[in-house]
Amino acid sequence: MRRVSTVLTAIMCLLLVAALASRTPAASVPEVLIGDVLPLTGNFASLGQQYLWAGQTVEDIINNDYPDLAVPLGPGKGFPGLGGAPAKFIFRDDQSRGDLARTIAEQLITVNRVHWLNGDGTSGNTSIIQPVVESYGIPMSCHPCASPTLTEKGMKWYWRTGPNDRTMVASLFSFLKEWPEHGGPKGLKTVAVFTCDNLFCQDNRKIANELLPRLGFEIVLDLTTKTGATTLASEVQRLQAAKPDILFLVQYPPETSIFQGDAKRAGWTPKVIATSNGAYSDQTWLEAQKKTNGGAGWVGRDPTAIDLVQGRPSWKKVNEIYKTYSRGQTMGELAMREITGLLWMADTINRAKSVEPAALAQAAMDTNTPPEQLIIDYKGIRFNQNHQNELATGVVTQIGWDGEKHTVWPWELAKRANFKILYPNPGWQERDSTPKPAE
């Protein structure tokens, strides 16, 4: 009888423990550690600085209460799914070097014991970090990195919320193909492809070589330069001699500025300059163009119709926070991609109610974020089997005489933007004589 009583008591204790466990809040952690590898110095420093400001903005949003901010973890402090634990971002500079990025990533994982790794913000260096993170089995993301190959290698632990260049460059070429049917010039036939030598640029080059002939364009010159070049005078001469109607330019901000200087000295400008990411995505480069009209008329692919989303209350509030870190610089599309991705990361961690890698991976794959929660005009966030956001989109914009980007494609968005496309690409004398936005 005593044995039966003991067994019944044990069963009751087990049931009580189970009942209490079901009511216990998600296990809390002191803080959620996010490792952020960034190119804060070196050739990509301008981009890295904007990634830093984006990370600081998201850390601020997570850890402070913004009750009226309709983005993930805007209201409330910390991660409610982890007992209110705060986020701590550990920012490290890789000096724009892939070898250092690899070393820092390993240190963040093994020494700092981060729960998530973000970075590096450039596709080439991110591709170097990926195998390291994969070997340790923790989640990793790089949201502005646009090289398609990053999500085509079967990586188990890598996610990207931003669109890849297969989506965005195709948008740019679709615009050029369809433009004549919408009042554009009918004689644009030849293209020069002018890219740098790293992964991002070369992926763009491959896409261009694949798509342009299919769309009826002739590539008259395919020219690759070294990242970090200090002069491009001879390349400009070759471009000028090829006489392309369209220059497809994919260069980072320092090389783009060098190209502009050498092209001006040569007195050369093609009818159309079409570009992809690099300088065109760099808000610091864009602000500098307002002093010279250097970017006026440039056409480029973007992930968002930035002129149409700036009226959203959530965009305005996040931009206010961002500007406290950026020394007053407005949030450009590059920062918008990074902030969107980091807020998704925060939401994933919160939904996982855990910092264990397997739980984080499952929460990432369960993502189905509606567009109303985004500051960017993706159709939402939902991942395919390669961990690429299949709802990320691409648009085409042009820099006007006001120094701002204006949406010109898709055509239904262009109607809303109501911007008259600049054509042909302004010559250097016209740029010099036209009033500058920053004057």
Buried (B, 14 or more C-beta within 10 A) or exposed (E): EEEEEEEEEEEEEEEEEEEEEEEEEBEBBEBBBBBBBBBBBBBBBBBBBBBBBBBBBBBBBBBBEBEEBBBBBBBBBBBBBBBEBBBBBBBBBBBBBBEBBBBBBBBBBEEBEBBBBBBBBBBBBBBBBBEBBBEBEBBBBBBBBBBBBBBEEEBEBBBBBBBBBBBBBBBBBBBBBBBEEEEBEEEBEBBBBBBBBBBBBBBBBBBBEEBBEEEEBEBBBBBBBEBBBEEBEEBBEEBBEBEBBBBBBBBBBBBBBBBBBBBBEBEBBBBBBBBBBBBBBBBBBBBBBBEBBBBBBBBBBBBBBBBBBBEBEBBEBBBEBBBEBBEEBBBBBBBBBBBBBBBBBBBBBBBBBBBEBEBBBBBBBEBEBEEEBBBBBBEBBBBEEBBBBBBBBBBBBBBBBEBBBBBBBBEEBBEEBEBEBBBEBBBBEBBEEEEBBEE
